[in-house]
Amino acid sequence: MSAPPPPPTLVQPPPRKKPVPPKPRRLWWHRLLLGLWYRPVEVMDEARDRSAWSAAVLLCLISGALGIVSVDPFRKQWAMDQRQALELAAIAEAGVLLASLALGVVTHAIARTIGGNGRFEPTVSLFVVLFWVTDLPRLVLATWLPHGSTLVQAVAWTTWGFGYLLAILLIRGQHHLSTLKAGVAVAVQMLASLALLKLGPVR
């Protein structure tokens, strides 16, 4: 049995306890979702090593629902058969989730291919979050205004540009890439989203 340690003296001070590192401040949803609009660099730096799957899934569901109710085929189907309309909406929501995940996964894979070293979960989940956060204004307007209206089209272009900029900042910070390489990593996905999701219904 080991002897007890000697009492502290002036020659032998008591051993100091190791300082406990402070816990990282919790990143609440409202700070993440709203902060991406008015202080995106600070928010993405704070969320660099954190996944945001719950916020990503919630935004996918909200955005998918807004996109579904804004199209005429759904409204006509709702007037004819509400049950079938809800079934189609559920299928569409699942498609939105899978497509959003695919966009994030492809972005992460390209970033790693060109020299990035970021983690999978924070990159993919935060990409999905910023993708839909920046598209919400267009989706909200499209539920009230025609898709081909000048206002909806202008908002679509503006929010897409802002989302592209945020995506570059995200990949640059997560994967420690140059701005040019980060832009390359997200270019294909953002162009596809512009053609298929944001400007597809606009005439």
C-alpha positions in Angstrom: 0.0 0.0 0.0 1.5 3.3 -1.1 2.2 6.0 1.5 0.0 9.2 1.6 1.6 12.2 -0.1 3.4 14.6 2.3 1.5 17.8 3.4 2.2 20.9 1.3 5.0 23.1 2.5 6.7 26.2 1.3 9.3 24.0 -0.4 6.7 21.6 -1.8 3.5 23.4 -2.9 0.3 21.5 -3.3 -0.1 19.9 -6.8 -2.2 22.1 -9.1 -5.3 20.7 -10.7 -5.2 20.5 -14.5 -7.4 23.2 -15.9 -10.6 21.9 -17.5 -11.0 23.2 -21.0 -14.2 25.2 -21.4 -17.0 23.4 -23.2 -17.7 24.8 -26.7 -20.8 27.0 -26.7 -23.8 25.3 -28.1 -24.7 26.5 -31.6 -28.5 27.0 -31.5 -30.5 26.7 -34.6 -31.6 30.3 -34.7 -27.9 31.4 -34.5 -27.0 29.1 -37.3 -29.9 29.8 -39.6 -30.1 33.5 -39.1 -26.4 34.0 -38.6 -25.7 32.7 -42.1 -27.4 35.9 -43.4 -25.7 38.6 -41.4 -22.4 37.1 -40.1 -21.7 34.0 -42.2 -18.0 33.9 -41.7 -18.2 33.9 -37.9 -21.0 31.3 -37.9 -19.3 28.9 -40.3 -16.1 29.3 -38.3 -18.0 28.4 -35.1 -19.7 25.5 -36.7 -16.5 24.2 -38.4 -16.2 20.9 -36.5 -19.8 20.3 -35.8 -22.5 18.5 -37.7 -25.9 20.0 -38.2 -28.0 17.1 -39.4 -31.1 18.0 -37.4 -31.1 21.5 -38.9 -30.4 20.2 -42.3 -33.3 17.7 -42.2 -35.7 20.3 -40.9 -34.7 22.7 -43.7 -35.1 20.0 -46.3 -38.6 19.2 -45.1 -39.7 22.9 -44.9 -38.2 23.8 -48.3 -39.6 20.7 -49.9 -43.1 21.4 -48.5 -42.9 25.0 -49.8 -41.7 23.8 -53.2 -44.5 21.3 -53.4 -47.4 23.5 -52.5 -46.2 26.2 -54.9 -46.7 24.1 -58.1 -50.0 23.9 -59.9 -50.0 20.0 -60.3 -50.0 19.6 -56.6 -52.8 22.1 -56.1 -54.9 20.4 -58.7 -54.3 17.0 -57.2 -55.2 18.3 -53.8 -58.5 19.5 -55.1 -59.2 16.1 -56.6 -57.8 13.7 -54.0 -56.2 14.9 -50.9 -54.9 11.5 -49.8 -53.1 10.9 -53.1 -51.7 14.4 -53.0 -50.2 13.8 -49.6 -48.7 10.5 -50.7 -47.1 12.3 -53.7 -45.9 15.0 -51.3 -44.2 12.5 -49.1 -42.4 10.9 -52.1 -41.3 14.4 -53.2 -40.0 15.2 -49.7 -38.0 12.0 -49.7 -36.6 13.0 -53.0 -35.6 16.4 -51.7 -33.8 14.8 -48.8 -31.9 12.4 -51.0 -31.0 15.1 -53.6 -29.8 17.5 -50.9 -27.6 14.7 -49.3 -26.2 13.9 -52.7 -25.3 17.5 -53.3 -23.4 17.6 -50.0 -21.7 14.3 -50.5 -20.5 15.2 -54.0 -19.2 18.5 -52.8 -17.2 16.8 -50.0 -15.9 14.2 -52.4 -14.7 16.8 -54.9 -13.1 18.9 -52.2 -11.2 15.8 -50.9 -10.1 14.9 -54.4 -8.5 18.2 -55.1 -6.6 18.3 -51.8 -9.1 19.1 -49.1 -8.9 17.5 -45.6 -12.2 18.4 -44.1 -14.5 16.0 -42.2 -17.5 14.4 -43.8 -20.4 15.2 -41.4 -19.8 18.9 -40.9 -19.1 19.5 -44.6 -22.2 17.7 -45.9 -24.7 18.8 -43.2 -23.6 22.5 -43.3 -23.7 22.5 -47.1 -27.3 21.3 -47.0 -28.2 24.0 -44.4 -26.7 26.9 -46.3 -28.1 25.6 -49.6 -31.7 25.7 -48.3 -31.3 28.7 -46.0 -30.4 30.9 -49.0 -33.2 29.4 -51.1 -36.0 30.0 -48.6 -36.8 33.6 -49.7 -37.4 32.4 -53.3 -39.5 29.5 -52.1 -41.7 31.7 -49.9 -42.3 34.1 -52.7 -43.1 31.3 -55.1 -45.9 30.1 -52.9 -47.7 33.5 -53.5 -46.5 34.7 -56.8 -46.2 33.0 -60.2 -42.8 31.3 -60.8 -42.3 33.4 -63.9 -42.7 36.8 -62.2 -39.8 39.2 -62.4 -39.6 39.4 -58.6 -39.3 35.6 -58.1 -36.7 35.3 -60.8 -34.6 38.2 -59.5 -34.7 36.7 -55.9 -33.7 33.3 -57.4 -30.6 34.8 -59.0 -29.7 36.9 -56.0 -30.1 34.1 -53.4 -28.3 31.6 -55.7 -25.3 34.0 -55.9 -25.3 34.5 -52.2 -25.5 30.7 -51.7 -22.6 30.1 -54.1 -20.5 32.6 -52.1 -21.3 30.9 -48.8 -20.6 27.5 -50.3 -17.1 28.7 -51.3 -16.5 30.1 -47.9 -17.7 26.9 -46.3 -15.5 24.6 -48.4 -12.5 26.9 -48.1 -12.8 26.8 -44.3 -13.7 23.2 -43.8 -11.1 21.7 -46.3 -8.4 24.4 -46.0 -8.5 25.0 -49.8 -7.8 28.2 -51.8 -10.8 30.2 -52.9 -10.3 29.1 -56.5 -10.3 25.4 -55.5 -13.2 25.8 -53.2 -15.1 27.5 -56.1 -14.3 24.5 -58.3 -15.5 22.1 -55.7 -19.0 23.6 -55.5 -19.4 24.8 -59.1 -21.1 21.7 -60.6 -23.5 21.3 -57.8 -24.5 25.0 -57.7 -25.0 25.1 -61.5 -27.1 22.0 -61.3 -29.3 23.5 -58.5 -29.7 26.6 -60.5 -30.9 24.7 -63.6 -33.0 22.1 -61.9 -34.3 23.5 -58.6 -34.2 27.3 -58.6 -34.8 28.4 -62.2 -36.3 25.2 -63.6 -40.0 26.3 -63.3 -39.2 29.9 -64.3 -40.1 30.9 -67.8 
